[in-house]
């Protein structure tokens, strides 16, 4: 299952079935995370605010869903050779965890400046780590080159139907966990989480408003969707390091985001930091910047859904002490 140029409709026809299969396949390896009411946010925003606690997931991020699902689908001969991937942290830790569970060799290419906390989590699962370039896209290109040269399997953070299907199991869980959902806020980097989750939920709740949330400092998918083509744009430093960086030119998530994301909301670094503080102070949830992006967007747009049920995917909780001090002080 590699990237291709199929239309959103063609991708969706198979993706929904793959999500159902992934939901069954990965249960032994991941947690079904809570969809918890936030009484404080609900009172403040005039809506029922529910938090999908992927910050409590194995490895501290939703990324483990896609990694486990894709590696489980590999033939044993390929598993024996191993896997290589690129990541600023969460995807790398997820792949390292999945490879560890399946006794596979694993190498992770990271850009310079990647979060030390997240790199440490990758190393803890036994993967080898190498630095290359200064952007997530640079690291991805190097990992692909390494895979072609060595016969390792390259696992994209988002540009693979098996990965998208795994991330879509967030939607499968939400479908079981709530009878009503008017809007769902999800942070967007490469688009795997929002594409998979929306593909699952829109099939059964077509009236759901899916909101793609990005930091103003790194908004490649937002600008690409607006332009109608994938753009090569720079990214500025952001608290949301998990969504920062470019998007591959043939990303299968691009047509899915165009078809499935109803609204887009950009948020400032100040808004992200404030959302992270709110999660800690009001809900005792430690979240990273990417989760703060979704929560900040929900706080901005909640007035558009008065009395409604709003879901926010807190996609990860891997934040280092240096970043946390900057946010809290």
N, C-alpha and C positions, 0 to 999 in steps of 0.2 A: 504494500500500500504506500505508494509514493505520491508526491505532489503532481497535479495535472491541471488541465485548463477546462474542466467541465463546468457547466453552468451551475448556479445555485440550486436550481430545481433538480438537476441530475445528482448533485452531491447529497441533497436532502433525502432523496428517495431511498438511498442506502444507509445514510447516517443514522436515521431514527432506529432502524433495526439493529445497527451496530451498537447503539447506545444501550438498548435493551439487553443485548448479549453481554456487553461490558459490565453492566450493572450486576449481572449474575457472576461473571468471571472474576471480578476483583474483590468481592466481598471478604474473602479470607485475608486479604492483604491491607485493606484500608478500613477506616472508621466511617460509619454513617454519622455524620456530624449533626449536632442539634440545630434546629431552627427555632431560636429562642426569642421570646417577647422582650423588648426593651421598654419597661414602664416609663422611665425618665424621658427617653426620646419620644415616645408616643405622646406623652403629656405636652412636651415642648413643641412638637411639630403638628399636632392636631390630626394625627393619623395613627393607625396601628402599625408600629415599626417592628419588624421581625429581622433578626440577624442570623444569617447562615454561618455558623462558626467553623469555617474552614481553617481558621487560625489554630484550632485544636486538632487538626488532622495529623496523621502520621507524617513526620518530617516538617510539620508546621505549615503546610501549604497544600492547596488543591492539586498541585502539579503531580503528586504521587499517583493520582488516578490515571492520568494519561500514560505515564511511564510504565506502570504495572500492566495496564491493558495491552500496550503495544508489545512489550517484551514477552508477555505470555503467548502472543500470537506467533512468535518466531519459531522456526523449526529447530530441533535440538542441535543440528550441525552448525547453525548460525550462532546459537547461544554459546557454543563451545569456543568460537572465535572471539566473541566479546562485542561490546558496544562502545561507541564514542559519541559524545554530544558536546554542545556548547551551552553555556549558561552563566548568568550573573549570580546564580546561587540556588534559587528554589528548584528550578528544573534539574539542575545538576545533582542536588541532594536527592531528588525524587528518583532520578535514573540510578544513582549510586545505591539507594535503598532497594530499588527493584532488582538491580543486578545482583546485589548481595543475597536477596531472598532466593534468586534463581541460580546462584553460584556461577555468575558470569563475570569475566574480566570487564573492567569499566575504566574509560579515560574521559576526563572532562576538560574542555578548553574554556578558559574564562578570560574576559577582557581585563586589562590592567585597571585597578581601582575597584574591583568587585568587593562587595561587603565581606570583611574578614570573618564575621559571624557565619555568613552563609557558606563561604569557602571552607571554614572549619567543619561545618555540618556535612559537606561533601566528603571531605577527607575521613571523617569519622566512620563512614560506611565502606571504607576501603578502596575508594577510587583513586586513581592517579590524577594529578592536576597540573595543567600547564597554562601559562598566560600567553595571550596573543592579541595584539591590537588594543584599541581603546573603546570599542563599541561592540555591542552584542552581535551585530551583523558581521563584523570582522571575525569574531570568534566562530560564528556559524560557518563561514566560508572555509576557515582553516580546518574545522572539524570534518566538513564534507571532503576536503582534499585528503585528509588523513584516512578517512574511511575508504575512499577510492584506491588509495595507494596500498592499504594494508589488508583489505577484505573485511574490516570491522563493519558492523551495522551502524549507520548514522541515525540517531534519533533526534528529530527536530523538536524544538520546544512547542511548536504549534502547527507546523506545515505537514501534517500527516493525518489521514482520516482516523487511524487507530488512536492517536493521541486526542484528537478532537472528540471522538466517541467516549474515551475515558473521562475527559473533563465534563462531558455531557451528563455523566452520572450524577452530578450535582443537581441537574434538572430532574432526573428520575427520583431522587430523594425528596426534592421539594414537592413533587407531585403527590408523593405519599404523605408528606408532613402537613400539608395545608389544603383546605378546600377552597379558599379564596385568596387570590393574589392579584392586585391591580397594577402594580409596577414593581419591576425588579432592577436594581442598580448593580452593575458589574464593572469593575475596572478592566480597561482594554490596553493590552500591549500588542502581542501578535494576533490576538483575537480567538485563541482556542477555547478559552473558558466561556466567553459570551456566545460564540457560535454553537458550541455543543449544547450548552444549557438552554439557549433560546430554541434550538432545533427540537429539543425534547419537549419543552413546555408549550411552545406555540402550536404544536400538533394537537394538544388537548385543550389549550386555553388561548385561542386565537386573538382574544381581546386584550391579552396581557401587554402592557407597555414595557418594552425592554429598553433600558437606558444604558448606553455606552459611556463610560466615564474615563476621562484622561486628564493628566496634568497639563497645564498650559505649556510647561517646559518640554514636554515630549508627547506630541500629538500626531504621530505619523499616520496611524490608521484613520483617525478623524479627518485629517486633511486629505488623505487618499480617497476615502469614501466621498467626500465633498467634491473632489476633482474628477471622480469617476475612473481613476487609474492609480496604481501604486506609485507613490512618490518617494524619491530619495531625499530625505530631509535630515538636517542635523538635529540632535537633541541636546538640550541644556541640562546641567545637573539638577536632579530632583530627588525629593524624599522617596518618591515612588520608583526606586531603582528596578523593581520587578517588572515594570511596564515600559521601561526606557529602551530606546534603541530603534533601529530600522525594522522594516518588514520585507521579507524576501519577495523578489519580483514576481514569483509564480505562486504566492501564498494562496492556498485553497480557502483560507479563512476570509479573504477579501470579498469574494462574491457572497459568502454567507453573511458577513457583517452588513453588506449593502442590502441584503434581502430581509434580514431578521432584526436588525437594530432599529427601533422606532425613533429614538431620540438620542442626542449626544449632549454631554455636559462637560465643559472644561472647568478645572478648578486650579486655584493658585496654590503656591507653596504654603502660604499663610493658612489657607483653608484646610489643606492636608494636615498640617501640624495641629490645628485646632481640633480636627476630627479625631486624630490619634489621642489627644488629651481627653476628649469627651468619652471615647471608648474606655479609657482607663478609669476616669473619675466616676462615670455614671453607670458603666456596665461591667467594670472589673475585667475588661478584655484587653490584653496586650496585642496590638496589631501593628503591622508594618505599614510603610507608606502607601503601597498599592491598595490595601484595604481602606486606608484613610481616604484615598481618592473616591472610592465608591460611597463611603459614608458622608464625605463632604458634599458630593453631588446630591445625595438624598436630602441632606439638610437644606440645600439650596432650593430644591424643586418640590419639597413635600407639600407646599401650599397648593400645588396643582392637583393634589389628590386628597382633598379634605374628607376626613372620615373613612378613607380607604385603607387597604392593607398594602403596606410597602415592605418589600424584601430588600435586604442589603447583603450581598455576599462579602463577608470579611475573608478575603481570599488567602491571607497569610498572616503569621504572627512572628516572623523571623526578623527581629530588629536588634541591632547591636547597641551596646551601652553608650557608645559615642553619639550615635544618632539619637538615642532616647534622651540623653542629657540635653542635646540641642533643642529637641522638641519640648521638653518639660520646663526648661529654664527660660 
